[in-house]
């Protein structure tokens, strides 16, 4: 354990020096920092911070499985990237078990308190409250599920001792870590948005004058270290029962926007195993998370529509790249339209079974004009459509997420997307970690024009998500693990990267670095700043272009026989490490 801790602390020191020189990107991307792909043959991990990736690499080097490494990586991210994920949030996991040759998905999504009703986000004036008014404080906090998911995955697929995975991170929290430029920028950006509203978060993240703590400073989190020592002994019981559970309930009832979470809500949380959602594409099976995530279905729809076009002809360097991006954007419009109308927690909402029906996807693809942009798309009429009339949910979920990919020496593979919703979640901090604001991922309006919205709040329901952890399978084995943070643009980031790898044959690092083009079924198509050539080409095809700072955080591992290639998005500070 001391060897692992010493290794992590050495990485911290090295990373701080490199970050100071290279100005690693904060949540807003100012420039791309090259991150070359890493090649190995035994194991590989890619995660959003070098220290977290090293925590996973150390576990894999000791003979741990992908599930073991995932525990260490997630807990380390909670410490060094607290704005994005942690045990106060939720997660979705796709896991490939090499022994059984079976792909499993685990739903560790947060859920609404049992007493929540569809008018949860309605103000006294009869209108939905503003988004930031909803976020800050205990009312936005859903029942966390990440720690329970980690325990479930470890119980099923872990080999190493749980406590031995947790304690090195506890010791690192006690000794402190060095604030990165990205974390400093994230803190500074959250100060005007209520980060200092609650004493625990204010004292931890801010200086006495109310400004962000600086890059290069050591940040000690003894409260989180104490929490992790209890977690080492009691696993997720530490959070869902006992003193820490009582502290969470008390913190949620803060005078600022108090919530209704109860001890019974925490004690009753369960991780759910769900069938992965798989879509056929060019001889591959592209598998993702099903509802309550919209990720697997929406990515699958985009790809199944694109399969009707010769996407290989539009690769970068072909002189026709803008045409390919046009087709992706038009497919996205239609998929996002279906997402908004139909997709939600299907334990509560009946969903049409034919959203990935091949004939339906063919019909949707036929509506795409190869040469000209269409307007905002309407949802389609999939086979077996429910009779119930619904209204679309157009509320976007916000970026405050992280993605982890791991492949171990036994052939097991994990693709985990994990979140506390927006950056810094609800701003409510307990036991050294932030609580999520996941209840704002529900539609704040329960209905529109007399029609219910599928993603309305209901007691015990899990909010719809855009998280899209993905495992691509060919010949009954994984060949690509991928996912990203980015709010509702996650779907577009992942779909574009899949096209870049599967259709355009791009090297993994180059595929993740491609400029983004995303249309979430809006009047304008978002084009990443600096991609003037793409913007001009899209405008010539009738797109209204919206230059945006599109800060993804893609991580991926490609598996080609005995060769593993890991890559991290150059827009953030993630890395791939392997052997």
N, C-alpha and C positions, 0 to 999 in steps of 0.2 A: 504493500500500500504506500509506503514512504517513497518507493521508487517511482510509482505512478504520480504521486503528488509532486515530487521533485521535477519530473518531466513536464508536468503541466505548468509549474511555476517558471521553468526555463522557457517554455513556449511563450508564456505571458511576457517575459522580459524581452525576448526576441521580437515578438509581434509588435510590442509597443514601439520599439525602435524603427521597425519597418513602416508602421503606420504613420509615425511622425514625418518620415521622409516622403511617403507616397500619398498622404492625405486620403486614406481609404474612404470610400463613398458613404456619406450618410444616407438617410432615406430619400432625399432628393439627389438625383444623380447629376453631378456637375461635369464629370468626364469619366470615361471608361478606363479602369485599371486592368491591364492585361493579366489574365490568369490562365497560364498554359495548362492543358490537360495533363493528368498524371496517369501513368501506365503501370499496371501490376499484374500478378498472376495468382496471388493467394487471396487477398482481401482488399476491400476499398470502402472508404466512407467519405461522404461530402456533406458539409454542414455550414451554417451561416457565420461561424466564427472559428478562427484557427484553434483556440483553446478547446472548444467543444469537439471539433474534428479530432484533435489529438487525444481527448478523453476516449473517444470511440476507437481510435487506432490502437491505443494501449490495451483496451479490452480485447480487441480482435487478436492482437499479438500474443495474448495470454491464452488463446484458444477459445475465447468467448464466441457466442453466436451473434447473429445480427440483432436478435432480441436483447441479448445482454448489452451489446454496444449501444443500442438505442436508449436504454435506461440512462447510461452515463452521458450520452450526448445531450439528451433532453434536459437533464438536471443541470449540466454545465451551461447550456443555453439559457436556462432560467436565471443563472447567475450573471453571465457576461452579456447577454442580449435580452434583458428583462422586459424591454418594451414590446417584444414580439410574441413571446410564448412563455409557458411555465405551468406549474402544477395548479395554478388558479384558473386555468383555461380548459380547452378541449382539443381533441385531435381525432384524425381519421388515419387508419393504418391499413395498407395492403402488405401481406406477408406471404412469401413463397417458401413452403416447407419442402426442402430438397428430398427428404426421406419419403414423404407421402406423395410428392409431386402434386401438391395441392395449393391453390391460391385461396387465401382467406382474407376477408376484410373485417376489421373491428371498428365499431362506432363508439368513440369516446367523446362524442359531441356534448356540450353543455345542454341542459334542459331547463325549461321554465319551472318556477315554483308551482306546486300543485294548486295553489289558490289563485293563480293568474287567470284572467278572463280576456276575451277578445278586445275589450275596451281598455286594456292595460295602458296603452300609450295615448289615450285620448285626454285632452286637456279640459278644463272647466268650460271652455268656450265651445266644446263639441268638436274641436279640430285636433288632429294629431300634434303632439308637442314637437318642437324643433329638435333636430338630430342631436346637437350638442347639449341641449337642455336635457335630453334623455340619457346621454352617455355618462355624464359626470355624477358619480354617487352610487349608492347601493341599489337603486332601483333597476339598473341595467345588468346586474350580476345574475348570471344563470348558475345552476348547480355544476361545479367543475367536474371534468371527466378524465383529464390527462393522466393523473397519477393512477387511477383505477385501470386505465388502458395499459399503462406500463406494467403494472402488476399482472394483469391478465396475460399479456404477451410473454412476460418472463416465466410465468407459471407453465405456459404451454411449450415454449421453445427455448427457454434459457438453460444454460449449463452451469454458469458461475454463481457463486453465492450473492444473493441480493444485497446484503449489507456491505459486501466488499465492492459493489458497484457504486453505492451511495456515499460511503464515507470519504473517499478522496475529494469529492465535490464539497462536502461539508468542511473539510480541512482547508480547502482553497477559499471558501467563503469566510472562514475565520481569519485567514492570513491576508485576504483581500486580492483584488485584481486591478489591473491598470485600465482606466477608462480609455476607450478608443475614440478617435475623432468622430466616427459614426455615432457612437452612443452620446457623446457630447452634443452633437448637432440634433439628435433626436430629443434629448432632454430640453435643449433650448427651444426647439419647435413646439414642445408640449407645454412650456411655461405659460404662454398666453391662453392655453386651452385647459386650464384648471389643474395642472399637475401639482401646484402648491396648495390646493384646496384642503388637503387632508394631512394631518401632522406627520404620519409615518412616511408617506411619499415625499413630503416637503423636506423632512430632515435627512432622508437618504439621498435624494437626487439633487438638492439645491444647496447653494451656499447661504450664509446668513443674510446676504443682501437680496436673496430671491432669484439669483441668476444660476445658470446651470453649472454644476461642477465640471471641471476642465479635463480635457484629454491629457493623459500623462499622470493624473492624480490616482492614488490608490484608493479603491472603494472597498471598505470592509463591510460584510453583511453577517454579523454574528447572529442576528435573529433567524436568518435563513439557515445558518449552520446548525442552530439549535433545532429548527424544524426538521432538517435532514437527518439529524441523529435519531429523532423519534421515527421518522420515515424508515430509516435503516432497520429499526427494530419491529415496527408495526405495519410497514407497507402502507397501502392506501387507507387502512383503518385510522391512521394518524390524522387524516384530513376529514374523513367522513363521520367520525365518532370522537367523543372525548373532548378534552380542553381546547384543541385547535378548532374543532367544529364549532364550539361555543363562541370562540373569538371571531370566527368568520361571520356567524349570525349576528353578533353584536356589532361588528364593523359595518355590515350591510345596512343596519338600521340607523346609520349615521343621520344626523339632523339635515344634512344636505341631500335632498332627493332620496329619502329612505326607501329601502326595498322590503320585500315580504318573504325572503328566503327563511326557511325554518330548519331546525335540527332534523326533523323528519324528512325534509327534502334531501338533505345531505346523506342521511343514513340509507335512504331508499334508492340511491343512484346505482345503476347497473350498466356495464359495458354490454353492447349488443353485437353478436356476430351476424353479419349480413352477407348475402351473396354478392360477389363482385359484379359490376356491370361491365360487360365486354362487347366491343364493337369490332366487326371485321374490317380490315383495311390492308389492301395490297398483299394479302397472304398472311398478315399478322393478326393477332387478337390484342386489341388495345383495351386494357382492363383498368377500371377505376372504381371509385366509391359511388355507391348508389345513394338514394335519398335516405337521410335528410340532406345529403350533399347533392347539389346539381352538377357537380364536376364531371363525374363519369358519363352521365347521360348527355350533357351538353357538348363535351369534347367529342364523344362518340358520334353525335349528330353531325357536328362540323366535318369530321373526317369522312363519314359515310356519304355526305353530299359531295365532298371534294373528290371522292373516288370516281365520280362520273366525269372528271376532267383530267387531262394529261398534265398533272402538276409538275412532272419532271421537266417539262419544257420551259418552266418559268423560274428556274434556279437563278440565284445571284450570278451575274456574269453572262447570262443568256441574252441580255438586252430586253428581256420581257418580264423582269421581276415584278414591276408594278402591276402587270396583268395578273400574275399569280396572287399578289397581295389583294387585288380587287376581288378575286374569287373567294379567298379566305374571308374577307370582310363581309361579302354577301352571304356566305354560308353562316357566318357568325350571327348576322341579323336574324335569320330564321331560327337558329338554335336558341338564341337569347329570347326571342318572342315566345317560343314554347316553354322555355324555362320560367319566364315570368308568369305565365298563365297556369301551368300545370304542376310545377315541381315544388314539393314541400315534404315534410315528414310523413311518409306514407303509412306510418302507424296511426295517423290521425286523419289523413286526407286520401280519399280514393284517387288513384292516378291512372291514366290510360296506359294500357299495357303495350301499346304499339309505338312508343316514341322512337325505338330503334328498328322498327319494321322496315325491311329492305324496300318494299314497294312504296311505303310512305316516304322514305328518304329519297327514293328516285323521283317521286312527284315533287318534293320540295326542291330538289336540285334542278328540275326542269324549269322552275320559276326564276332561275338565275340567268341574267343577261350577261354573256361573256364579255361584252364590250362596253357596257354602260351601267353606272350605279343606279340602283333602285332606291325607293324611299324607305321609310320605316316599315318593317315587315309586320304582318299580322301572324298570330299563332295559327298553326295548321289544324287539321282535323284528323288526328291519328286514328288508326283502327281501334275499335272497342272503346271509343271515347265515352266518358261518363256523361249522363244526361244533365247532371248539375251544371248550371251556368255559373261561371266565375269571372272575376275581374282580374286583370294583370297586376302583379306587384312590380313596381319599377324602382323601389328603394335599393340603392347599391349597398353591398357590404364593403367595409373599408379595410385598407391594408394595415395589418398589425400581426403578421403571421411569419412562420418560418417553415422550411422544408428540409428533411433529412433523407438521404439515401444511403443504404448500407448493403454490401454483399460480403458474406463471411467465407472462411476457408472451406466450409462444408457445402457450399452452394446455396445456402439460405439467403433470402433477399428481403429487404424492408424498404418501403416507401411510405414515409410518414409526413403528413402536413399537420402542423400544430399551431395553435393561435390563442390569443386573449382578445381577439377582434381588433379594434383600432389600436394604434400605438399607445402603450401604457394603460390599455383597458379602461376600467372604470375610475382609475386613479386611487382606488381604495386598496390599501396595502395591509396585509396581515402576515405575521410570521416570516417577514422578510421577502414576501412575494406579492405580486399584484393580482387582484381579482379581475376577471374578465368583464366586458360590457356586452356580452353575447346576446342579450335580449333585444338589443337594437338591430340584430340581424333579422328579426321578425318584421313584417310589415307593420308600421305604426298605425296605419288605417286598417280596420278589420274588414271593410267592404268598400265598394265603389259603385255608384249608380244602382244600389240595391243588391249587388251581387257580392258574395263573400270572396275574400282573397285567400287562396290556399295557404299562404305563409302567414296567416294571422296568428296572434298569440293565443295559446290554449294551455291550460295547466298540464304540466308533465311533457309537453311537446318539445321537440328539438328544432331550433330554427334552421331554415334552409341555409346552406353554405355554398360557396363557390370553390372550396378546396378540392383539388384534383390530384391527389397522389395517384400515380400511374405506373403500372408494370406492363410492358409490352412482351407478349409471348409468341414464339414461333417454334414449331416442331416440339411442342410440349415442354418448353423451357424458357425462362426469362432471357430476353436479349437487351432490354433497356429499362432502367428505372429513372423516373423523372417526376418533378413537381416544382411548385413555386409559391411564394407569397404574392400578394398583389390585389387583395379584395376581389371584386367581381371581374377584374381583368385577368385573374389567374387562368381562367378557361382559355382566353385568347393566347396568353403567353405559352401555355403548355401545348395547345393545338399547333401554333406556329412552329414551335421547336420540334414537334413530332414530324411535321411536314419537312422541315429542314434536314432531319436525320433520315427519315424513311423514304422520302421522295427525291430530295436533292443530294443525298449522300454526303452531307457536309461533315467534317470533323466535329466532334462533340463540343469542343470549346468554341469553335466558330459558330456553331448553331445557336448556342446560348447567348452569344454576343450580337446576333443579328438585330438590327433596329426593329422595334416593335411597331406593328400596325394592328389596331384593335377597333372593332365596332360592336358595341353592346346594344345594338338595335337603336341607335340614336340618329339624329339628323346629320351629325358630323362623324367622320372617321378619325380616331386618334392616331397620330403619327408621331413617333418619337423625335424629339428635337434633334436637329443635325442631319436628318435623313431627307435633305431637300430634293434629291432626285426622285425618291419614292413619292414624296408629297406632290411634286409636279406631275408625275405620271398618273397618280390617282385623280388629281384635279382635272386632267385632260379626259378622264373617263367619267366625269360628272360627280365625283366625290367632293363634298365640302370637307376640307381638311382642317383638323384642329391640332396644331403642334403642341405636344405635351411632354412633360418629363415623366416617362414611363419606367418606374423603378421596380423591375422584377427582382427576384432573388432565386433564380433557377438553380437547381442542383441535379446532376444526372450521373448515372453510371451505365456505360455500354458494356455488354458481355458478348465477346466473340470467341467461342471456344474457351481456351485457357487464358485469354487476354482480357483484362479488366481495364477500362478507361474511365477515369473519373474527371468531372469538370464542374466548375462553379461559375456562377454569373459574375461578370466583371463589374457590375453596377453596385455591388455591396462588398463585404469583406470576407465572404466565405472562401473555403478552400476544399480541395480533395486531397486525401492522404491514403496511401496504400502500400502494399508490398507485392 
